[in-house]
Amino acid sequence: MDLGLKGKKVAVTGGSKGIGRAIAEGFGDEGAAVSVCARNTSEVAAAVAALTAKGVKAFGQALDVADPAALKAWIVASAAEFNGLDVLVCNVSALAVGDSAETWEKSFRTDMMHTVNAVAAAVPFLEKSDCASIVLISSVSGFEVDFAAGSYGAIKAALIHYAKGLSRQLVGKGIRVNCVSPGNTYFEGGIWQNIENNMPDLFASTIKVNPTGKFGTAEEVANGVVFIASPKASRISGTNLVIDGALTVAV
């Protein structure tokens, strides 16, 4: 299926590795121009090189998304580089699981406010697009209570609510807004690899309760993100797409 993304312009926060990298490459495979940001300069450069190798335009900057000025500057630079913007994907998470003042502050500043600030910076460009779309990456931990209840789960839940509200607020500007909530997703350097190495009992119990008997992949999440952001999903706005292999039980 042609998703209608060829030549479209996409910005992905945290696009240098893991789910963000898979999302960026998924858009690249569809022929879209892709801009990424992340904290590590060499990882951003590697992502840009990989995207360029696909024959698409690519751009990237190293920054901390918790810095509102730097985040806005990257979005403005991305739109200038591509002469516009059609899709924004807010993917970065501090992965701050816990219930301390520090985890709450990190989750709010990184997961929540980076999303709010990115959306504010991108809307002036997105409203000029004829197929504008915003996708926020949440988590099943924001959809139901699990081991990550506390700062991580609560802020991820807030993102789902924020996406729903934005979908109504921005519909008049022709901008669709959706959320994607991945379940347990394993990739090199990711949180589940870290848990596998340091908390093997939690790793084993998590696999045991997953109906598929395995973790998902970053590419499986990316496939859902790319589709829901594409013009083929033109009637889908305000939804939370759960990609979890039947893990969650909420109706």
C-alpha positions in Angstrom: 0.0 0.0 0.0 1.2 3.5 -0.9 0.8 5.5 2.2 1.1 8.8 0.4 4.1 9.9 2.3 6.6 10.4 -0.5 8.0 13.9 -0.4 6.3 14.7 2.9 8.3 16.4 5.7 8.6 14.7 9.1 10.2 15.6 12.4 10.9 12.9 15.0 12.1 13.7 18.5 14.5 11.0 19.9 15.0 9.7 16.4 18.5 8.4 16.8 17.9 4.9 18.3 15.2 2.5 19.4 11.6 3.2 18.6 12.4 6.7 17.4 15.0 5.5 15.0 12.7 2.8 13.6 10.0 5.5 13.2 12.4 7.8 11.3 13.5 4.9 9.1 9.9 3.9 8.5 9.1 7.3 7.2 12.3 7.3 5.1 11.3 4.0 3.5 8.1 5.7 2.4 10.1 8.4 0.7 9.5 11.2 3.3 12.1 13.7 4.3 13.0 13.2 7.9 14.5 15.4 10.6 15.6 13.9 13.9 16.9 15.2 17.2 18.6 13.5 20.2 21.2 14.3 22.8 24.1 12.3 21.3 25.8 14.1 18.4 27.4 11.0 16.8 24.1 9.0 17.1 22.2 11.9 15.4 24.9 11.9 12.6 24.5 8.1 12.2 20.8 8.4 11.9 21.0 11.2 9.3 23.5 9.1 7.3 21.3 6.1 7.3 18.3 8.1 6.2 20.3 9.8 3.5 21.4 6.4 2.2 17.7 5.6 1.6 17.7 8.4 -1.0 15.6 10.9 1.0 16.4 14.3 2.5 17.5 14.1 6.1 18.4 16.6 8.8 19.4 16.3 12.4 20.5 18.3 15.5 21.9 17.2 18.9 19.9 18.8 21.8 18.1 18.1 25.0 14.4 18.2 24.3 13.8 19.5 27.9 15.4 22.8 26.7 12.4 24.6 25.1 14.5 27.1 23.1 16.7 24.4 21.6 13.7 22.3 20.8 11.9 25.1 19.0 15.1 26.1 17.1 15.4 22.5 15.8 11.8 22.5 14.6 12.2 25.9 12.9 15.4 24.7 11.3 13.8 21.5 10.1 10.9 23.4 8.5 13.5 25.7 6.8 15.5 22.8 5.6 12.5 21.0 4.1 10.4 24.1 3.2 7.6 23.1 5.5 6.5 20.4 7.9 3.7 17.8 7.5 4.2 15.4 10.5 5.5 15.7 14.0 6.2 12.7 16.2 7.0 13.3 19.8 8.8 10.2 21.0 11.3 11.1 23.7 10.8 9.8 27.2 13.0 10.2 30.3 11.9 6.6 31.3 11.8 7.9 34.8 10.0 5.1 36.6 9.4 5.7 40.3 7.6 7.9 42.8 10.3 10.4 43.9 10.4 14.1 43.4 13.2 13.5 40.9 11.3 11.0 38.7 8.2 13.2 38.7 10.2 16.2 37.7 12.1 14.3 34.9 8.9 12.7 33.6 7.0 16.0 33.5 9.9 18.1 32.0 10.9 15.5 29.4 7.9 13.4 28.5 5.2 16.0 29.0 6.7 19.4 28.4 8.9 18.4 25.5 5.7 17.3 23.8 3.8 20.5 24.6 6.7 22.7 23.5 7.2 20.7 20.3 3.6 20.9 19.3 3.5 24.7 20.0 6.6 25.2 17.8 5.3 22.9 15.0 1.7 24.0 14.6 2.5 27.2 12.7 4.1 25.0 10.0 1.7 22.1 10.2 -1.3 24.3 9.6 0.1 25.1 6.2 0.2 21.4 5.2 -2.7 19.7 3.4 -2.1 16.4 5.3 -0.8 17.6 8.8 -0.5 15.0 11.5 0.9 14.8 15.1 1.6 11.5 16.8 2.5 11.3 20.5 4.2 8.2 21.8 2.7 7.1 25.1 2.8 3.6 26.7 0.5 0.9 27.9 1.6 2.1 31.3 -0.5 5.2 30.7 -3.4 3.0 29.6 -3.6 0.7 32.7 -1.8 0.3 36.0 1.4 -1.8 35.9 4.8 -1.9 37.5 5.6 1.6 36.2 2.7 3.2 38.1 3.9 6.5 39.5 5.5 9.3 37.6 6.0 7.4 34.4 2.5 5.9 34.1 0.8 9.1 35.2 2.6 11.3 32.7 2.1 8.8 29.9 -1.7 8.9 30.8 -1.5 12.6 30.6 -0.1 12.4 27.0 -3.1 10.3 26.0 -5.5 12.9 27.4 -3.5 15.7 25.8 -3.6 14.1 22.4 -7.4 13.7 22.6 -7.8 17.3 23.6 -5.5 18.5 20.8 -7.4 16.5 18.2 -10.5 18.6 19.0 -8.5 21.9 19.3 -6.6 21.5 16.0 -9.2 19.9 13.8 -10.2 23.3 12.4 -6.6 23.8 11.3 -6.7 20.5 9.4 -4.2 18.9 11.8 -4.9 15.3 13.0 -3.6 14.2 16.4 -3.2 10.7 17.7 -1.4 8.7 20.3 0.4 5.4 20.0 0.9 3.3 23.1 3.5 0.5 22.8 3.6 -2.5 25.0 6.9 -4.2 26.1 9.3 -3.4 23.2 12.8 -4.9 23.1 15.7 -3.3 21.2 19.4 -2.9 21.6 20.2 -0.4 24.3 16.6 -0.1 25.4 15.0 -0.3 28.8 14.0 -4.0 28.5 17.6 -5.0 27.6 18.7 -3.2 30.7 16.0 -5.0 32.7 17.1 -8.3 31.2 20.6 -7.7 32.4 19.9 -6.3 35.8 16.4 -7.5 36.8 16.1 -11.0 35.3 13.1 -11.9 37.4 11.1 -8.9 36.2 12.2 -9.7 32.6 11.1 -13.3 32.9 7.7 -12.5 34.6 7.0 -9.9 31.9 7.5 -12.4 29.1 5.3 -14.9 31.0 2.3 -12.6 31.2 2.5 -11.5 27.5 0.1 -13.6 25.4 2.5 -13.7 22.5 5.3 -15.0 24.7 7.7 -12.4 23.4 8.5 -8.7 23.3 7.5 -6.5 20.4 10.1 -4.9 18.2 10.7 -1.2 17.5 9.8 -1.8 13.8 6.4 -3.1 14.8 5.6 0.0 16.7 7.0 2.2 13.9 4.7 0.5 11.4 1.7 1.7 13.4 3.1 5.2 13.8 3.9 5.6 10.1 0.5 4.4 9.1 -1.5 6.5 11.5 0.5 9.6 10.6 0.0 9.1 6.9 -2.7 10.5 4.6 -4.2 7.0 4.3 -5.3 7.4 7.9 -7.0 10.7 7.1 -10.2 9.9 9.1 -8.3 8.8 12.2 -7.8 11.5 14.8 -8.1 11.5 18.6 -7.4 7.8 19.0 -4.9 5.9 21.1 -3.4 3.1 19.1 -2.3 0.3 21.5 0.5 -1.9 20.0 1.0 -4.6 22.6 0.3 -8.1 21.4 -2.9 -8.4 23.4 -1.1 -7.6 26.7 -3.6 -5.1 28.1 -7.1 -6.2 29.2 -8.9 -2.9 29.5 -11.9 -2.4 27.2 
